[in-house]
Amino acid sequence: MSIRYNIFPNLDLLLYVFEGDCAAKQYFDLYHEIHKQDARRHYGMKVLMDLSHGSIELENNSLSVAKQIIVNNRTDGRPRDRVAMLSTSSSLSKLKEAFVLIADDLPLELEVFHNIKDTIDWLGLSDHERQVLEIFKEAHS
């Protein structure tokens, strides 16, 4: 379906909002497009992938593509993003576990959450909770 994004520079936060069933390729294409075309995007950001109203459909090579992105970023010495995935589905946690196994020893800052409060805390945005909740609310209105 669709993936929207917004960047909040004052919070160093990138928010993706998934709506409906989204192909992993669609996400990877948007990931690369944002890095090329949005000057606000930099490596080492806090990233919230909101899948609470959507899902990501994996293709055969999706986990390999994700791993290659991490390998390329590590090789280039880029700071790691801190990625929180928010979902009502328990299957996303299983996907994260599979990705960790495939990623071998690559350093990851990736977690799956089922509520926004825990997500905010893990991203280190507790001091800005009210603002993040307002952003989250606006993203769904």
N, C-alpha and C positions, 0 to 999 in steps of 0.2 A: 504494500500500500504506500505509505509515505513515512519519511523520516524528516523531521524539522530539527533545526538547531538554533541556539543563540549563545552568545558569549557575554559574560558579565565580567569585564576587566577588573572592577573594584574587588571582586571576590576571587579572581583568577579561576573562574568556573566556566566550563563548557557544558552545556546541557543539550543532550539529544533527546527528542521525544519521538518514540515509535508509535505509529498508529496502524493497527491491523497487522497482517502478516507481511513482514518485510524480508526481502532476500538479503543474505549476507553480502552479496556483491553490491547491492545498493548502498549498504553501509560503508563498505570499503571504498567505493567510488566517492561518496560524500566525504569520508575521512581525508582522502588525498586532495579533493577539491578545496576543502577548507584550509588545509595547510598551504596550498598554492595561492588562494585568492582572498583570504581574510587575514589582514595584517594583525588582527587582535589575537590570532591563534599562535601559540608557541608551545614548545615541548615543555613538559613538567607541570602542566595544568592539572587542576582537579576536574575530573570528567564524571558527569552523572548521565548514565544511559538509562532513561526512563522507559521501561518496557511494561509499565503497569497497565497500559491500554493497547499493547501490541506485542509482537513476538518477532524473533529473528529466525528465519528459515535457513538452515545450513545446506550448502552444496557439498559435493564430495571433497573439494579442496579447501573449504573455508578455514579449518583449523590450521592448515599449512600456510595459507595466506596470512592469517593473524600472526603465526609464529614468525614468518619472514619479515613482517613489519617490525616486530620486536627485535629481531636479529639486526636488521638494518639500522634501527635507532640506536641500538647498543654499539654497533660497529662505528657509527658516526659520533659516538660520545654524547648523544643527546640525553637530557634529563628524562627520567621516566614520568609518564602521566600517572596519576593516582585515579584509578577507574572504579567507580561504584555502579553496579547494575541493580536497578530497582525493578522487582518483578513480583507478581502474585503467584507465579508458577514455581513449583519445586524443581522442575526439570532443568532450569537454568543453573542451579547449584551443581547438578550432575555434569552439565556441559562445562562449567568452570573447572571441576575436578578432572575431567578428561583433558582439557586444555593444559592444565598444570602438568599432567603426565607427559603430554606431547612436547611441552616446552622444555623438558629436561631441566637443566640448571639455569635457565634464563630468569633473571630477576623480574618478578611481577609485583605490581601493586594493584591487585584486582580482587574485588569482593562482591558477593551477591547479597542483597538485602530484600526484606519483605515489608519494610516500613520506612517512611521518609525520615523519621527521627534518628534511627540508627545510621542511616545513610549520611545524614548531615554530620553527626558526631564523627564517623569514620573519616569523612573528607576533611575534618578539622575546621568545620564551619560553625561550630556550636555558638560562637560569639555573634554570629550573623543569622541565627536560626529564624528569626522573624522575617528577615528579608528573603531568605531562601524559601521559606514556606509561601511567601507571597509570590515569588517567581514561579514556584511549582503550581500554585493555584491558577495563576494567569496562563500558564502553559496549557491548562486543561479547560480553559473557558472559551 
